[in-house]
């Protein structure tokens, strides 16, 4: 699975980084960033939770 953050849609709430810190982090510009090219298997559930929780739907998940 691959996670993608739409920087234009991100409002910097930080929910994704809280839900799945293995994959997401907040950048210096307060916009979420993806830390890993591919989501580790053990982080897939929390990554899906982060995508679902995103208030602006800025996170997209793609099957690899």
Buried (B, 14 or more C-beta within 10 A) or exposed (E): BBBEBBEEBBEBBBBBBBBBEBBBBBEEEEBBBBEEEEBEEEBBEBBBBBBEBBEEEBBEBEEE
